[in-house]
Amino acid sequence: MNEDFSNINGPGTPLRKAQDIMLEILLEVDRICKKHGIEYWLEWGTLLGAVRHKGFVPWDDDMDLGMRSPDYERFMEICPQELDSKYILQTGKDKGSGLSDGVIRIRYRNSLLINSFDDFGLDYNKGICIDIFKNTTYPTVSPRLFKHISQHIFKSHAFFHFSQRLTFKNVLCAVLFPPYNLFYRILWGLVCIGRKKNRIMPQINRVTYGYPTLISEFFPLGQVEFEGHMFPAPKNPDARLTDLYGDYMKIPSEEERRIHVKFICNDVSDCHFSV
C-alpha cells in the first residue's frame, strides 16, 4: 500500500479532477437521500476504494451506489425536483446511454467522460457521472451456478442497450439473444423456486461479477470513510467485498488496472474539438 499513484490521479491530473466532480455528485445525492429518508450505500469499486484506499481506487473512473428497490423508485421520483441544475438524472429513456431497468446515472452537465461504447451519433448526455444500482434479493445457490447464469443474462441483455455495428456476428446475436436471454431467465426462475431469498445484489441483468451477500451481513447499514467524508456502507464491508472480489486487499498489477474512460473533459468550455 506504499505505492505512489500520483502519476495516475495526483492533484491536477484529469482523472483526479473527474474524481473530484464525482465526489461532488455523491455529496448531492447524499443530501437528497438524507432529506427524504432514502437509504443508499457505496457499492462495487467505490466501496472497495473506501475500505482499501479511504477514497477512490486510484485508477477508478466511475462511482457506484446501491439502493433497495423501494428507495430506488422513490429516488427516481424525487430526484428531478431536488437535483441541482448543474446535474442531470439519466435513465434508460435516454436512447444510446446504455442504461436499462436496474441502473440510473447522475451526470455533471458541463463535462465529458467518453467510454469505448459511447456513440457520438446520438445526442445523450455524456458527462462525468455516478451510477446507482437497484438491488434485489436472491437465494443462496452455488456461486458457480450463479456466475454462469448471471453472466449469460447480462451478456444477452446488454447487447440491446448499446449501439452495434452492422456485422454478421451482430445480426446473428440480434436473432439468437432474445431466446437465449429468455432461456436463462426461466432457468434462474426455476433455480429460485422454494428457496429463501436471504442475499442481496444488483439486479441479475446488471451483474458482471461477484456473488450476492447475506442480508444479515448487510443491514443495518454502517458507515465508511471516503475522501474525508463518512458515507453509508454495508454493515460488514469485508463480507460484501469478499463476495465481490475475493482477496480485495491485494493491489492488482499494473497490467490488471483497468481505466475504462477514453477521454475526460472536466469543463467543456475549456475543451476544443475538430469535426
ABEGO torsion letter per residue (X at the ends): XABBAAAAABBGBAAAAAAAAAAAAAAAAAAAAAAAGBBBBBBEAAAAAAAAAGEBBAABABBBBBBBAAAAAAAAAAAAAABBAABBBBBAABBGAGBBBGBBBBBBAABBBBBAABBAABBBBABBBBBBBBBBBBBBBBAAAAAAAAAAAAAAAAAAABBBBBBAAAAAAAAAAAAAAAAAAAAAAAAABGBBBABBBBBAAABABEBBBBAAAAOBBBBBBBGGBBBBBBABAAAAAAAAAEBAABBBBAAABBBABABBBABAAABBBBX
